[in-house]
């Protein structure tokens, strides 16, 4: 029987070892109104937009995020407001997605088949962007554990090539099917031996 203390220890130990993908911290983007400008009747990227592209490219280089993904991708963006003023989330997407394309994170933003953006609870003036390839992995079984730090899910996963793995991730605990997707897509590796013991078939 795995105790809550052991689960929290495994979470702390493995949560940073996300399978595949990359996590990037990027600067706050310019608004759509300032990202574009009109020149001789055409819409072009403004000087502010070009500066943002350059800043993203520098961060991608520093953080070794130029993966040049060509397959289907999941992208999750956590937006940390620079202040408490009201803003529209969809106003942030164009600049950061274009910046990541230009910096070589992926070949084209048409590769993105699953896109999520949400507000962080704290102020920070930055974006945290998680990117992972869609591998058609499947959660066979999931166990849920609640503790002082919230809800944690551990999934027995059948990978796209038929292997069995175990993954662990904190979840929102709001919609189960989305929590399962969170574990499969973003979960960290959970030790095989511990996973087998956790999901042992009852006789």
MDAnalysis code that builds the backbone (N, CA, C; Angstrom):
import MDAnalysis as mda
import numpy as np

u = mda.Universe.empty(609, n_residues=203, atom_resindex=np.repeat(np.arange(203), 3), trajectory=True)
u.add_TopologyAttr("name", ["N", "CA", "C"] * 203)
u.add_TopologyAttr("resid", np.arange(1, 204))
u.add_TopologyAttr("resname", ["UNK", "UNK", "UNK", "UNK", "UNK", "UNK", "UNK", "UNK", "UNK", "UNK", "UNK", "UNK", "UNK", "UNK", "UNK", "UNK", "UNK", "UNK", "UNK", "UNK", "UNK", "UNK", "UNK", "UNK", "UNK", "UNK", "UNK", "UNK", "UNK", "UNK", "UNK", "UNK", "UNK", "UNK", "UNK", "UNK", "UNK", "UNK", "UNK", "UNK", "UNK", "UNK", "UNK", "UNK", "UNK", "UNK", "UNK", "UNK", "UNK", "UNK", "UNK", "UNK", "UNK", "UNK", "UNK", "UNK", "UNK", "UNK", "UNK", "UNK", "UNK", "UNK", "UNK", "UNK", "UNK", "UNK", "UNK", "UNK", "UNK", "UNK", "UNK", "UNK", "UNK", "UNK", "UNK", "UNK", "UNK", "UNK", "UNK", "UNK", "UNK", "UNK", "UNK", "UNK", "UNK", "UNK", "UNK", "UNK", "UNK", "UNK", "UNK", "UNK", "UNK", "UNK", "UNK", "UNK", "UNK", "UNK", "UNK", "UNK", "UNK", "UNK", "UNK", "UNK", "UNK", "UNK", "UNK", "UNK", "UNK", "UNK", "UNK", "UNK", "UNK", "UNK", "UNK", "UNK", "UNK", "UNK", "UNK", "UNK", "UNK", "UNK", "UNK", "UNK", "UNK", "UNK", "UNK", "UNK", "UNK", "UNK", "UNK", "UNK", "UNK", "UNK", "UNK", "UNK", "UNK", "UNK", "UNK", "UNK", "UNK", "UNK", "UNK", "UNK", "UNK", "UNK", "UNK", "UNK", "UNK", "UNK", "UNK", "UNK", "UNK", "UNK", "UNK", "UNK", "UNK", "UNK", "UNK", "UNK", "UNK", "UNK", "UNK", "UNK", "UNK", "UNK", "UNK", "UNK", "UNK", "UNK", "UNK", "UNK", "UNK", "UNK", "UNK", "UNK", "UNK", "UNK", "UNK", "UNK", "UNK", "UNK", "UNK", "UNK", "UNK", "UNK", "UNK", "UNK", "UNK", "UNK", "UNK", "UNK", "UNK", "UNK", "UNK", "UNK", "UNK", "UNK", "UNK", "UNK", "UNK", "UNK", "UNK"])
u.atoms.positions = np.array([
    [0.855, -1.196, 0.000],
    [0.000, 0.000, 0.000],
    [0.893, 1.248, 0.000],
    [0.659, 2.156, -0.937],
    [1.446, 3.380, -1.033],
    [0.793, 4.466, -0.186],
    [1.568, 5.064, 0.678],
    [1.030, 6.090, 1.570],
    [0.996, 7.441, 0.877],
    [0.243, 8.382, 1.474],
    [0.171, 9.732, 0.922],
    [1.540, 10.402, 0.927],
    [2.335, 10.172, 1.985],
    [3.678, 10.748, 2.053],
    [4.547, 10.251, 0.907],
    [4.430, 8.964, 0.596],
    [5.208, 8.407, -0.511],
    [4.780, 9.003, -1.850],
    [3.463, 9.197, -2.005],
    [2.963, 9.792, -3.246],
    [3.476, 11.205, -3.422],
    [3.439, 11.994, -2.341],
    [3.918, 13.369, -2.426],
    [5.413, 13.410, -2.705],
    [6.150, 12.452, -2.135],
    [7.588, 12.377, -2.408],
    [7.838, 12.066, -3.876],
    [7.100, 11.087, -4.424],
    [7.272, 10.731, -5.827],
    [6.897, 11.893, -6.732],
    [5.851, 12.631, -6.353],
    [5.436, 13.781, -7.151],
    [6.540, 14.822, -7.216],
    [7.116, 15.134, -6.058],
    [8.194, 16.122, -6.013],
    [9.417, 15.641, -6.784],
    [9.659, 14.329, -6.749],
    [10.846, 13.759, -7.377],
    [10.739, 13.715, -8.900],
    [9.529, 13.455, -9.385],
    [9.376, 13.174, -10.809],
    [8.600, 14.219, -11.599],
    [7.961, 15.161, -10.898],
    [7.057, 16.060, -11.622],
    [7.786, 16.929, -12.642],
    [9.089, 17.177, -12.464],
    [9.845, 17.995, -13.404],
    [10.341, 17.203, -14.611],
    [10.223, 15.877, -14.527],
    [10.715, 15.045, -15.626],
    [9.569, 14.735, -16.580],
    [9.001, 15.753, -17.155],
    [7.866, 15.566, -18.046],
    [8.302, 14.782, -19.278],
    [7.475, 13.815, -19.638],
    [7.817, 13.010, -20.803],
    [7.645, 13.830, -22.080],
    [8.736, 13.872, -22.858],
    [8.682, 14.608, -24.108],
    [8.425, 16.080, -23.863],
    [8.353, 16.812, -24.954],
    [7.935, 18.196, -24.853],
    [8.949, 19.119, -24.218],
    [8.522, 20.364, -24.096],
    [9.380, 21.407, -23.567],
    [8.503, 22.425, -22.852],
    [9.040, 23.044, -21.808],
    [8.357, 24.120, -21.096],
    [9.212, 25.373, -21.198],
    [8.617, 26.461, -21.673],
    [9.334, 27.707, -21.900],
    [8.719, 28.835, -21.096],
    [9.562, 29.700, -20.549],
    [9.108, 30.936, -19.921],
    [9.412, 32.076, -20.882],
    [8.362, 32.757, -21.341],
    [8.504, 33.773, -22.389],
    [7.997, 35.123, -21.907],
    [8.492, 36.197, -22.506],
    [8.066, 37.532, -22.085],
    [6.605, 37.801, -22.441],
    [6.056, 38.799, -21.772],
    [4.671, 39.212, -22.018],
    [4.548, 39.781, -23.426],
    [3.546, 39.339, -24.205],
    [3.453, 39.770, -25.606],
    [2.775, 41.126, -25.767],
    [3.022, 41.788, -26.873],
    [2.286, 43.020, -27.183],
    [0.849, 42.678, -27.559],
    [-0.036, 43.638, -27.418],
    [-1.431, 43.418, -27.783],
    [-1.556, 43.330, -29.303],
    [-2.676, 42.792, -29.760],
    [-2.907, 42.692, -31.202],
    [-2.911, 44.072, -31.858],
    [-3.371, 45.085, -31.129],
    [-3.431, 46.440, -31.689],
    [-2.051, 47.008, -31.986],
    [-1.049, 46.575, -31.202],
    [0.309, 47.094, -31.398],
    [1.209, 46.105, -32.142],
    [0.759, 44.873, -32.314],
    [1.568, 43.857, -32.997],
    [1.588, 44.097, -34.508],
    [0.489, 44.627, -35.045],
    [0.388, 44.860, -36.475],
    [0.369, 46.357, -36.779],
    [0.767, 46.716, -37.988],
    [0.559, 48.083, -38.469],
    [0.313, 48.023, -39.979],
    [-0.245, 49.076, -40.498],
    [-0.554, 49.134, -41.932],
    [0.556, 49.880, -42.671],
    [1.028, 49.289, -43.778],
    [2.066, 49.923, -44.601],
    [1.691, 49.740, -46.061],
    [1.455, 50.862, -46.733],
    [1.081, 50.858, -48.143],
    [-0.079, 49.908, -48.409],
    [-1.067, 49.982, -47.522],
    [-2.276, 49.187, -47.697],
    [-2.156, 47.739, -47.280],
    [-1.004, 47.341, -46.717],
    [-0.813, 45.953, -46.271],
    [-0.608, 45.919, -44.763],
    [-1.037, 44.816, -44.145],
    [-0.803, 44.603, -42.720],
    [0.548, 43.913, -42.541],
    [1.433, 44.554, -41.801],
    [2.744, 43.966, -41.531],
    [2.995, 43.999, -40.025],
    [3.977, 43.216, -39.590],
    [4.338, 43.202, -38.175],
    [5.038, 44.503, -37.820],
    [4.632, 45.118, -36.735],
    [5.182, 46.405, -36.305],
    [6.579, 46.227, -35.719],
    [7.233, 47.327, -35.438],
    [8.545, 47.283, -34.783],
    [8.429, 46.610, -33.422],
    [7.355, 46.905, -32.701],
    [7.141, 46.261, -31.402],
    [6.958, 44.749, -31.568],
    [6.259, 44.358, -32.629],
    [6.083, 42.927, -32.905],
    [7.394, 42.257, -33.258],
    [8.226, 42.933, -34.051],
    [9.528, 42.356, -34.414],
    [10.431, 42.258, -33.193],
    [10.360, 43.239, -32.320],
    [11.149, 43.183, -31.079],
    [10.714, 41.996, -30.219],
    [9.400, 41.749, -30.209],
    [8.910, 40.613, -29.415],
    [9.378, 39.293, -30.014],
    [9.331, 39.171, -31.324],
    [9.841, 37.967, -31.976],
    [11.301, 37.713, -31.590],
    [12.085, 38.785, -31.605],
    [13.492, 38.650, -31.253],
    [13.655, 38.213, -29.809],
    [12.857, 38.778, -28.910],
    [12.941, 38.418, -27.493],
    [12.560, 36.955, -27.273],
    [11.516, 36.488, -27.977],
    [11.125, 35.086, -27.879],
    [12.236, 34.184, -28.402],
    [12.811, 34.541, -29.541],
    [13.883, 33.736, -30.124],
    [15.074, 33.633, -29.171],
    [15.407, 34.724, -28.491],
    [16.510, 34.694, -27.534],
    [16.217, 33.748, -26.383],
    [14.983, 33.784, -25.863],
    [14.620, 32.912, -24.753],
    [14.553, 31.448, -25.177],
    [14.053, 31.205, -26.366],
    [14.005, 29.832, -26.871],
    [15.415, 29.273, -27.017],
    [16.339, 30.099, -27.488],
    [17.738, 29.672, -27.619],
    [18.330, 29.375, -26.244],
    [18.126, 30.283, -25.292],
    [18.676, 30.108, -23.940],
    [18.105, 28.852, -23.286],
    [16.811, 28.623, -23.472],
    [16.137, 27.506, -22.822],
    [16.130, 26.229, -23.666],
    [16.860, 26.255, -24.786],
    [17.013, 25.090, -25.654],
    [15.664, 24.536, -26.103],
    [14.807, 25.445, -26.545],
    [13.461, 25.047, -26.917],
    [13.214, 24.911, -28.405],
    [14.243, 25.093, -29.236],
    [14.064, 25.012, -30.692],
    [14.043, 23.549, -31.117],
    [12.895, 22.908, -30.943],
    [12.765, 21.475, -31.218],
    [12.341, 21.171, -32.647],
    [11.821, 22.175, -33.352],
    [11.372, 22.011, -34.738],
    [10.388, 20.846, -34.878],
    [9.414, 20.809, -33.970],
    [8.400, 19.761, -34.025],
    [7.653, 19.817, -35.351],
    [7.368, 18.648, -35.908],
    [6.629, 18.572, -37.172],
    [5.310, 17.815, -37.027],
    [5.122, 17.114, -35.903],
    [3.904, 16.340, -35.702],
    [2.826, 17.139, -34.994],
    [1.751, 16.442, -34.640],
    [0.653, 17.083, -33.934],
    [1.088, 17.450, -32.516],
    [0.640, 18.630, -32.061],
    [1.119, 19.162, -30.785],
    [-0.025, 19.566, -29.863],
    [0.246, 19.432, -28.548],
    [-0.569, 20.053, -27.513],
    [0.212, 21.238, -26.961],
    [-0.464, 22.366, -26.822],
    [0.177, 23.561, -26.269],
    [-0.695, 24.105, -25.140],
    [-0.058, 24.328, -24.016],
    [-0.741, 24.877, -22.847],
    [-0.006, 26.143, -22.412],
    [-0.739, 27.240, -22.289],
    [-0.135, 28.535, -21.960],
    [-0.722, 29.059, -20.661],
    [0.139, 29.309, -19.705],
    [-0.255, 29.925, -18.433],
    [0.176, 31.385, -18.476],
    [-0.786, 32.297, -18.402],
    [-0.517, 33.718, -18.581],
    [-0.486, 34.435, -17.234],
    [0.653, 35.025, -16.924],
    [0.845, 35.784, -15.688],
    [0.712, 37.269, -16.016],
    [-0.375, 37.889, -15.601],
    [-0.621, 39.303, -15.913],
    [0.516, 40.190, -15.391],
    [0.835, 41.270, -16.097],
    [1.809, 42.230, -15.563],
    [1.222, 43.102, -14.457],
    [-0.101, 43.200, -14.420],
    [-0.784, 43.968, -13.375],
    [-2.225, 43.464, -13.310],
    [-3.054, 44.134, -12.526],
    [-4.417, 43.649, -12.299],
    [-5.457, 44.200, -13.277],
    [-5.038, 44.885, -14.305],
    [-5.990, 45.385, -15.286],
    [-6.651, 44.226, -16.049],
    [-7.886, 44.438, -16.461],
    [-8.610, 43.410, -17.208],
    [-8.050, 43.295, -18.625],
    [-7.922, 42.056, -19.083],
    [-7.416, 41.796, -20.429],
    [-8.147, 40.599, -21.012],
    [-8.111, 40.495, -22.345],
    [-8.692, 39.350, -23.035],
    [-7.601, 38.318, -23.299],
    [-7.865, 37.078, -22.919],
    [-6.885, 36.024, -23.140],
    [-6.557, 35.829, -24.618],
    [-7.596, 35.875, -25.467],
    [-7.341, 35.600, -26.881],
    [-6.492, 36.674, -27.540],
    [-6.315, 37.802, -26.868],
    [-5.476, 38.874, -27.388],
    [-3.988, 38.538, -27.287],
    [-3.661, 37.478, -26.550],
    [-2.267, 37.128, -26.302],
    [-1.725, 36.096, -27.289],
    [-2.607, 35.375, -27.965],
    [-2.180, 34.173, -28.669],
    [-1.323, 34.433, -29.904],
    [-1.736, 35.368, -30.757],
    [-1.083, 35.528, -32.054],
    [0.409, 35.804, -31.919],
    [0.774, 36.722, -31.048],
    [2.187, 37.104, -30.935],
    [3.043, 35.952, -30.427],
    [2.558, 35.240, -29.402],
    [3.387, 34.175, -28.823],
    [3.473, 32.972, -29.763],
    [2.377, 32.626, -30.441],
    [2.428, 31.503, -31.378],
    [3.317, 31.826, -32.575],
    [3.199, 33.039, -33.099],
    [4.084, 33.459, -34.193],
    [5.544, 33.471, -33.737],
    [5.770, 33.963, -32.523],
    [7.134, 34.009, -32.005],
    [7.754, 32.634, -31.879],
    [6.954, 31.667, -31.413],
    [7.470, 30.299, -31.269],
    [7.732, 29.656, -32.631],
    [6.867, 29.951, -33.595],
    [7.111, 29.441, -34.947],
    [8.407, 30.024, -35.509],
    [8.552, 31.332, -35.386],
    [9.742, 32.018, -35.899],
    [11.012, 31.512, -35.217],
    [10.914, 31.149, -33.929],
    [12.083, 30.702, -33.166],
    [12.388, 29.227, -33.356],
    [11.514, 28.500, -34.076],
    [11.799, 27.096, -34.367],
    [11.325, 26.118, -33.319],
    [10.413, 26.531, -32.445],
    [9.869, 25.559, -31.486],
    [9.110, 24.482, -32.254],
    [8.317, 24.903, -33.254],
    [7.644, 23.982, -34.163],
    [7.772, 24.540, -35.574],
    [7.491, 23.683, -36.539],
    [7.619, 24.105, -37.928],
    [6.529, 25.090, -38.326],
    [5.308, 24.863, -37.827],
    [4.206, 25.750, -38.180],
    [3.142, 25.624, -37.097],
    [2.464, 26.732, -36.777],
    [1.480, 26.626, -35.705],
    [0.228, 25.867, -36.126],
    [0.136, 25.468, -37.411],
    [-0.935, 24.557, -37.817],
    [-0.726, 23.157, -37.246],
    [0.481, 22.877, -36.722],
    [0.732, 21.602, -36.051],
    [-0.041, 21.474, -34.733],
    [-0.505, 22.583, -34.199],
    [-1.183, 22.569, -32.901],
    [-2.617, 22.084, -33.082],
    [-2.940, 20.975, -32.429],
    [-4.295, 20.417, -32.512],
    [-5.035, 20.537, -31.180],
    [-4.314, 20.887, -30.140],
    [-4.920, 21.014, -28.803],
    [-4.272, 22.220, -28.143],
    [-5.042, 23.312, -27.970],
    [-4.505, 24.573, -27.460],
    [-5.319, 25.028, -26.258],
    [-4.612, 25.319, -25.157],
    [-5.272, 25.816, -23.955],
    [-4.508, 27.018, -23.429],
    [-5.235, 28.070, -23.034],
    [-4.624, 29.228, -22.405],
    [-5.479, 29.622, -21.201],
    [-4.832, 29.971, -20.112],
    [-5.573, 30.328, -18.902],
    [-4.751, 31.301, -18.073],
    [-5.450, 32.049, -17.207],
    [-4.790, 33.014, -16.334],
    [-4.135, 32.309, -15.149],
    [-2.903, 32.684, -14.850],
    [-2.263, 32.260, -13.606],
    [-2.871, 33.037, -12.444],
    [-2.718, 32.516, -11.256],
    [-3.294, 33.168, -10.082],
    [-2.450, 34.330, -9.582],
    [-1.209, 34.419, -10.026],
    [-0.312, 35.462, -9.533],
    [0.091, 36.413, -10.658],
    [0.648, 37.551, -10.267],
    [1.163, 38.549, -11.199],
    [2.591, 38.181, -11.586],
    [2.979, 38.493, -12.825],
    [4.349, 38.165, -13.210],
    [4.796, 38.776, -14.525],
    [3.841, 39.118, -15.393],
    [4.211, 39.706, -16.670],
    [4.980, 38.765, -17.569],
    [4.526, 37.500, -17.665],
    [5.217, 36.519, -18.497],
    [4.236, 35.415, -18.889],
    [4.676, 34.548, -19.788],
    [3.908, 33.379, -20.196],
    [4.740, 32.125, -19.953],
    [4.093, 31.083, -19.468],
    [4.729, 29.766, -19.397],
    [4.046, 28.878, -20.425],
    [4.827, 28.396, -21.370],
    [4.299, 27.658, -22.517],
    [4.803, 26.216, -22.464],
    [3.858, 25.274, -22.390],
    [4.201, 23.854, -22.409],
    [3.827, 23.277, -23.766],
    [4.756, 22.528, -24.352],
    [4.532, 21.934, -25.665],
    [4.836, 20.444, -25.587],
    [3.930, 19.621, -26.076],
    [4.202, 18.183, -26.146],
    [3.593, 17.606, -27.416],
    [4.210, 16.551, -27.917],
    [3.701, 15.886, -29.109],
    [2.522, 14.993, -28.738],
    [1.548, 14.920, -29.646],
    [0.402, 14.032, -29.463],
    [0.798, 12.650, -29.978],
    [0.853, 11.685, -29.073],
    [1.329, 10.346, -29.416],
    [0.215, 9.289, -29.413],
    [-1.034, 9.724, -29.207],
    [-2.152, 8.782, -29.140],
    [-1.988, 7.762, -28.018],
    [-1.378, 8.190, -26.904],
    [-1.302, 7.336, -25.732],
    [-2.686, 7.230, -25.095],
    [-2.932, 6.139, -24.376],
    [-4.254, 5.879, -23.811],
    [-4.144, 5.532, -22.338],
    [-4.969, 6.176, -21.526],
    [-5.034, 5.848, -20.095],
    [-5.920, 4.628, -19.913],
    [-5.349, 3.539, -19.388],
    [-6.110, 2.317, -19.150],
    [-6.847, 2.378, -17.813],
    [-6.159, 2.889, -16.799],
    [-6.747, 3.029, -15.465],
    [-6.146, 4.260, -14.798],
    [-6.903, 4.880, -13.914],
    [-6.411, 6.047, -13.182],
    [-6.814, 5.910, -11.721],
    [-5.901, 6.255, -10.834],
    [-6.197, 6.322, -9.400],
    [-5.978, 7.761, -8.937],
    [-6.865, 8.224, -8.064],
    [-6.843, 9.603, -7.588],
    [-6.500, 9.639, -6.112],
    [-5.712, 10.631, -5.723],
    [-5.296, 10.790, -4.332],
    [-5.390, 12.272, -3.968],
    [-6.024, 12.548, -2.850],
    [-6.174, 13.925, -2.381],
    [-5.367, 14.121, -1.113],
    [-4.667, 15.250, -1.041],
    [-3.855, 15.561, 0.121],
    [-3.791, 17.049, 0.365],
    [-2.836, 17.451, 1.160],
    [-2.716, 18.857, 1.538],
    [-2.391, 19.761, 0.354],
    [-1.806, 19.192, -0.710],
    [-1.413, 19.995, -1.864],
    [-2.387, 19.848, -3.025],
    [-3.559, 19.270, -2.769],
    [-4.553, 19.122, -3.820],
    [-4.689, 17.691, -4.288],
    [-5.187, 17.515, -5.496],
    [-5.445, 16.182, -6.052],
    [-4.331, 15.771, -7.010],
    [-3.916, 14.519, -6.868],
    [-2.892, 13.937, -7.731],
    [-3.486, 12.710, -8.400],
    [-3.230, 12.569, -9.697],
    [-3.666, 11.381, -10.425],
    [-2.476, 10.573, -10.896],
    [-2.609, 9.250, -10.819],
    [-1.593, 8.338, -11.353],
    [-2.290, 7.446, -12.363],
    [-1.774, 7.403, -13.583],
    [-2.419, 6.660, -14.662],
    [-1.535, 5.521, -15.152],
    [-2.192, 4.401, -15.427],
    [-1.555, 3.313, -16.162],
    [-1.820, 3.585, -17.632],
    [-0.763, 3.797, -18.412],
    [-0.892, 4.304, -19.778],
    [-0.345, 3.290, -20.781],
    [-1.139, 3.056, -21.818],
    [-0.657, 2.285, -22.962],
    [-0.159, 3.272, -24.006],
    [1.121, 3.219, -24.318],
    [1.703, 4.179, -25.247],
    [1.349, 3.833, -26.690],
    [1.633, 4.772, -27.584],
    [1.280, 4.588, -28.988],
    [1.972, 3.372, -29.602],
    [3.114, 2.936, -29.030],
    [3.800, 1.761, -29.565],
    [3.550, 0.497, -28.742],
    [2.558, 0.547, -27.831],
    [2.125, -0.659, -27.132],
    [2.751, -0.914, -25.775],
    [3.676, -0.062, -25.339],
    [4.289, -0.246, -24.030],
    [3.352, 0.228, -22.918],
    [3.599, -0.268, -21.712],
    [2.856, 0.179, -20.540],
    [3.749, 1.081, -19.694],
    [3.248, 2.264, -19.368],
    [3.958, 3.205, -18.510],
    [3.003, 3.689, -17.430],
    [3.592, 4.344, -16.434],
    [2.798, 4.957, -15.367],
    [3.199, 6.423, -15.267],
    [2.196, 7.294, -15.172],
    [2.458, 8.735, -15.139],
    [1.700, 9.377, -13.991],
    [2.293, 10.429, -13.459],
    [1.732, 11.109, -12.296],
    [1.677, 12.608, -12.553],
    [0.606, 13.243, -12.087],
    [0.475, 14.685, -12.274],
    [-0.534, 15.248, -11.284],
    [-0.300, 16.474, -10.798],
    [-1.360, 17.183, -10.081],
    [-2.446, 17.577, -11.076],
    [-3.694, 17.620, -10.636],
    [-4.808, 17.949, -11.521],
    [-5.729, 18.953, -10.843],
    [-6.609, 19.560, -11.668],
    [-7.556, 20.544, -11.142],
    [-8.666, 19.895, -10.338],
    [-9.041, 18.669, -10.706],
    [-10.123, 17.999, -10.005],
    [-11.487, 18.529, -10.361],
    [-11.605, 19.155, -11.531],
    [-12.883, 19.759, -11.929],
    [-13.647, 18.844, -12.877],
    [-13.032, 18.497, -14.012],
    [-13.638, 17.574, -14.968],
    [-12.707, 16.378, -15.140],
    [-13.213, 15.186, -14.857],
    [-12.350, 14.010, -14.827],
    [-11.703, 13.722, -16.175],
    [-12.469, 13.841, -17.270],
    [-11.880, 13.502, -18.569],
    [-10.752, 14.460, -18.936],
    [-10.846, 15.731, -18.520],
    [-9.760, 16.678, -18.776],
    [-8.568, 16.393, -17.868],
    [-8.851, 15.959, -16.636],
    [-7.761, 15.595, -15.732],
    [-6.993, 14.392, -16.274],
    [-7.720, 13.428, -16.841],
    [-7.062, 12.252, -17.424],
    [-6.178, 12.681, -18.591],
    [-6.693, 13.568, -19.452],
    [-5.877, 14.076, -20.558],
    [-4.634, 14.785, -20.049],
    [-4.788, 15.530, -18.945],
    [-3.650, 16.232, -18.336],
    [-2.561, 15.242, -17.928],
    [-2.961, 14.147, -17.300],
    [-1.983, 13.157, -16.837],
    [-1.285, 12.499, -18.022],
    [-2.062, 12.096, -19.027],
    [-1.488, 11.403, -20.186],
    [-0.546, 12.322, -20.954],
    [-0.961, 13.578, -21.158],
    [-0.172, 14.496, -21.988],
    [1.019, 15.079, -21.248],
    [0.833, 15.447, -19.957],
    [1.851, 16.217, -19.257],
    [2.447, 15.491, -18.052],
    [1.894, 14.322, -17.721],
    [2.344, 13.641, -16.510],
    [3.802, 13.233, -16.549],
    [4.428, 13.239, -15.389],
    [5.814, 12.799, -15.268],
    [5.853, 11.282, -15.120],
    [6.966, 10.696, -15.488],
    [7.129, 9.252, -15.315],
    [6.986, 8.879, -13.854],
    [6.222, 7.834, -13.612],
    [6.083, 7.251, -12.280],
    [6.828, 5.917, -12.296],
    [7.560, 5.580, -11.219],
    [8.382, 4.351, -11.229],
    [7.563, 3.111, -11.594],
    [8.105, 2.293, -12.471],
    [7.408, 1.107, -12.949],
    [7.003, 0.196, -11.792],
    [7.951, -0.067, -10.878],
    [7.666, -0.993, -9.781],
    [6.536, -0.480, -8.895],
    [6.576, 0.825, -8.606],
    [5.528, 1.412, -7.771],
    [4.194, 1.397, -8.506],
    [4.217, 1.658, -9.822],
    [2.988, 1.623, -10.602],
    [2.377, 0.248, -10.669],
    [3.218, -0.763, -10.876],
    [2.716, -2.128, -10.922],
    [2.090, -2.531, -9.582],
    [2.708, -2.108, -8.494],
    [2.161, -2.428, -7.184],
    [0.834, -1.708, -6.938],
    [0.739, -0.481, -7.431],
    [-0.470, 0.314, -7.232],
    [-1.653, -0.240, -8.029],
    [-1.367, -0.745, -9.248],
    [-2.434, -1.198, -10.130],
    [-2.524, -2.716, -10.200],
    [-1.975, -3.402, -9.220],
    [-2.005, -4.861, -9.218],
    [-3.458, -5.329, -9.262],
    [-3.714, -6.328, -10.088],
    [-5.079, -6.842, -10.248],
    [-5.502, -7.531, -8.950],
    [-6.742, -7.233, -8.534],
    [-7.278, -7.895, -7.355],
    [-7.720, -9.305, -7.718],
    [-7.440, -10.231, -6.817],
    [-7.816, -11.616, -7.068],
    [-9.019, -11.995, -6.242],
])
